[in-house]
Amino acid sequence: MKRIFSVYPSGLTITPVDTDRLLGVLEMFRSIVPTTKLSFVRQSNPGDEPRVFLYRIEAADGRIWKQHITFDNAGDPQMTFEVANPWRLSEFSNQRNVRNALVSIAAAYPSLEKIVYEYTDVA
């Protein structure tokens, strides 16, 4: 299994503490929900306020979790829930840890464009 962790813009430096915390909750979540990709991608144009991100999880079984997160208030952003597939409570509560870590990073790094974490099989 190969893991690819990407942060954009590529020159953005996220502290090791923030990176380690995020990678820890990503791996914990993946141990509960086999995942192929998790992304947090800015949907609004650079410089536009409020900043809007699409938070998306692609589970290995084909389920999708999707939310738009609007940073009109960095400490308490607005969120939509566009989740059509059923998720268990244990999965939901653990995905919150990932989402909260991403929200903290977006609040601390206003130039963040996206974070993508992919899991691929290596032959």
Backbone hydrogen bonds in HBPLUS format (Angstrom, degrees):
<---DONOR---> <-ACCEPTOR-->    atom                        ^
c    i                          cat <-CA-CA->   ^        H-A-AA   ^      H-
h    n   atom  resd res      DA  || num        DHA   H-A  angle D-A-AA Bond
n    s   type  num  typ     dist DA aas  dist angle  dist       angle   num
A0002-LYS N   A0120-THR O   2.68 MM 118  5.16 176.2  1.68 165.9 167.3     1
A0120-THR N   A0002-LYS O   2.86 MM 118  5.16 164.0  1.88 150.4 155.9     2
A0004-ILE N   A0118-GLU O   2.89 MM 114  5.12 160.9  1.93 145.7 150.6     3
A0118-GLU N   A0004-ILE O   2.89 MM 114  5.12 160.0  1.93 146.6 152.0     4
A0006-SER N   A0116-VAL O   2.86 MM 110  5.19 166.5  1.88 157.9 162.1     5
A0116-VAL N   A0006-SER O   2.93 MM 110  5.19 158.9  1.97 144.6 150.8     6
A0008-TYR N   A0114-LYS O   2.81 MM 106  5.16 159.3  1.86 157.9 158.7     7
A0113-GLU N   A0008-TYR O   2.81 MM 105  5.32 166.6  1.82 138.6 137.1     8
A0114-LYS N   A0008-TYR O   3.16 MM 106  5.16 160.6  2.20 131.8 130.9     9
A0012-LEU N   A0009-PRO O   2.93 MM   3  5.53 166.9  1.95 123.8 128.2    10
A0019-THR N   A0015-THR O   2.92 MM   4  6.20 167.1  1.94 159.4 163.7    11
A0020-ASP N   A0016-PRO O   2.78 MM   4  5.77 166.8  1.80 148.2 152.4    12
A0021-ARG N   A0017-VAL O   3.01 MM   4  6.12 159.1  2.05 145.7 151.7    13
A0022-LEU N   A0018-ASP O   3.00 MM   4  6.17 164.9  2.02 148.8 152.9    14
A0023-LEU N   A0019-THR O   2.87 MM   4  6.07 172.7  1.87 158.8 160.9    15
A0024-GLY N   A0020-ASP O   2.92 MM   4  5.98 152.3  2.00 143.7 151.5    16
A0025-VAL N   A0021-ARG O   3.11 MM   4  6.43 160.2  2.15 151.5 155.2    17
A0026-LEU N   A0022-LEU O   2.90 MM   4  6.10 154.3  1.97 153.9 162.2    18
A0027-GLU N   A0023-LEU O   2.99 MM   4  6.10 161.9  2.02 147.3 151.4    19
A0028-MET N   A0024-GLY O   2.99 MM   4  6.17 155.4  2.05 143.8 151.3    20
A0029-PHE N   A0025-VAL O   2.90 MM   4  5.97 162.4  1.93 143.1 148.1    21
A0030-ARG N   A0026-LEU O   2.95 MM   4  6.15 160.0  1.99 146.1 151.9    22
A0031-SER N   A0027-GLU O   3.02 MM   4  6.23 138.0  2.21 140.4 150.7    23
A0031-SER N   A0028-MET O   3.15 MM   3  5.19 128.8  2.43  95.3 108.7    24
A0032-ILE N   A0029-PHE O   2.90 MM   3  5.22 142.4  2.05 106.1 117.6    25
A0033-VAL N   A0029-PHE O   2.76 MM   4  6.02 163.4  1.79 160.1 165.9    26
A0060-ALA N   A0034-PRO O   2.76 MM  26  5.44 173.8  1.76 133.8 135.0    27
A0036-THR N   A0058-GLU O   2.86 MM  22  5.75 165.7  1.88 162.5 167.3    28
A0119-TYR N   A0036-THR O   2.90 MM  83  4.95 164.5  1.92 139.9 138.6    29
A0037-LYS N   A0058-GLU O   3.42 MM  21  5.20 161.4  2.46 137.7 139.8    30
A0058-GLU N   A0037-LYS O   2.80 MM  21  5.20 161.0  1.83 168.7 165.7    31
A0038-LEU N   A0117-TYR O   2.84 MM  79  5.20 149.0  1.93 146.2 156.4    32
A0117-TYR N   A0038-LEU O   2.82 MM  79  5.20 162.1  1.85 159.2 164.6    33
A0039-SER N   A0056-ARG O   2.82 MM  17  5.26 164.4  1.85 154.9 160.4    34
A0056-ARG N   A0039-SER O   2.84 MM  17  5.26 165.4  1.86 153.5 156.7    35
A0040-PHE N   A0115-ILE O   2.86 MM  75  5.20 145.8  1.97 157.1 164.5    36
A0115-ILE N   A0040-PHE O   2.93 MM  75  5.20 146.5  2.05 134.9 145.7    37
A0041-VAL N   A0054-LEU O   2.92 MM  13  5.20 157.4  1.97 145.0 145.3    38
A0054-LEU N   A0041-VAL O   2.75 MM  13  5.20 159.9  1.79 144.7 148.6    39
A0042-ARG N   A0113-GLU O   2.72 MM  71  5.14 164.5  1.74 175.0 169.3    40
A0043-GLN N   A0052-VAL O   2.61 MM   9  5.42 170.7  1.61 152.2 155.8    41
A0048-ASP N   A0045-ASN O   2.97 MM   3  5.45 160.2  2.01 133.4 138.9    42
A0071-PHE N   A0051-ARG O   2.74 MM  20  5.19 167.4  1.76 166.1 168.0    43
A0053-PHE N   A0069-ILE O   2.89 MM  16  5.21 163.1  1.92 146.1 151.2    44
A0069-ILE N   A0053-PHE O   2.80 MM  16  5.21 162.0  1.84 152.2 158.4    45
A0055-TYR N   A0067-GLN O   2.77 MM  12  5.15 168.8  1.78 162.0 165.1    46
A0067-GLN N   A0055-TYR O   2.88 MM  12  5.15 151.8  1.96 150.9 158.2    47
A0057-ILE N   A0065-TRP O   2.85 MM   8  4.96 155.7  1.91 142.3 148.9    48
A0065-TRP N   A0057-ILE O   3.01 MM   8  4.96 158.3  2.06 139.8 145.0    49
A0059-ALA N   A0063-ARG O   2.92 MM   4  5.20 164.5  1.94 158.5 160.9    50
A0062-GLY N   A0059-ALA O   2.99 MM   3  5.42 161.0  2.02 118.8 121.0    51
A0082-GLU N   A0066-LYS O   2.89 MM  16  5.25 160.1  1.93 165.3 164.6    52
A0080-THR N   A0068-HIS O   2.92 MM  12  5.27 153.4  1.99 149.0 156.9    53
A0070-THR N   A0078-GLN O   2.84 MM   8  5.06 157.9  1.88 142.9 150.2    54
A0078-GLN N   A0070-THR O   2.96 MM   8  5.06 145.5  2.08 153.4 150.5    55
A0076-ASP N   A0073-ASN O   2.89 MM   3  5.27 147.5  1.99 115.3 125.7    56
A0091-GLU N   A0088-ARG O   3.03 MM   3  5.17 122.5  2.37  99.3 113.9    57
A0092-PHE N   A0088-ARG O   2.89 MM   4  6.21 162.7  1.92 157.5 162.7    58
A0093-SER N   A0089-LEU O   2.86 MM   4  6.03 172.1  1.87 159.9 161.2    59
A0094-ASN N   A0090-SER O   3.32 MM   4  6.30 150.6  2.41 131.8 138.9    60
A0095-GLN N   A0091-GLU O   2.93 MM   4  6.13 146.8  2.05 147.9 157.3    61
A0096-ARG N   A0092-PHE O   3.12 MM   4  6.39 140.9  2.28 146.5 156.2    62
A0097-ASN N   A0094-ASN O   3.23 MM   3  5.39 132.3  2.47  98.4 109.4    63
A0099-ARG N   A0095-GLN O   2.93 MM   4  6.24 170.8  1.93 158.1 160.1    64
A0100-ASN N   A0096-ARG O   2.78 MM   4  5.88 164.2  1.81 150.7 155.3    65
A0101-ALA N   A0097-ASN O   3.08 MM   4  6.22 151.1  2.17 138.9 146.2    66
A0102-LEU N   A0098-VAL O   2.97 MM   4  6.29 158.4  2.02 154.8 160.9    67
A0103-VAL N   A0099-ARG O   2.87 MM   4  6.11 157.4  1.92 153.7 160.3    68
A0104-SER N   A0100-ASN O   2.99 MM   4  6.16 156.9  2.04 143.4 149.4    69
A0105-ILE N   A0101-ALA O   3.04 MM   4  6.29 155.7  2.10 145.2 151.6    70
A0106-ALA N   A0102-LEU O   2.89 MM   4  6.13 164.2  1.91 152.9 157.1    71
A0107-ALA N   A0103-VAL O   2.94 MM   4  6.12 153.3  2.02 147.7 154.8    72
A0108-ALA N   A0104-SER O   3.04 MM   4  6.21 147.6  2.14 141.6 150.2    73
A0109-TYR N   A0105-ILE O   2.88 MM   4  5.95 136.4  2.07 150.1 161.8    74
A0112-LEU N   A0109-TYR O   2.99 MM   3  5.65 166.5  2.01 127.3 130.1    75
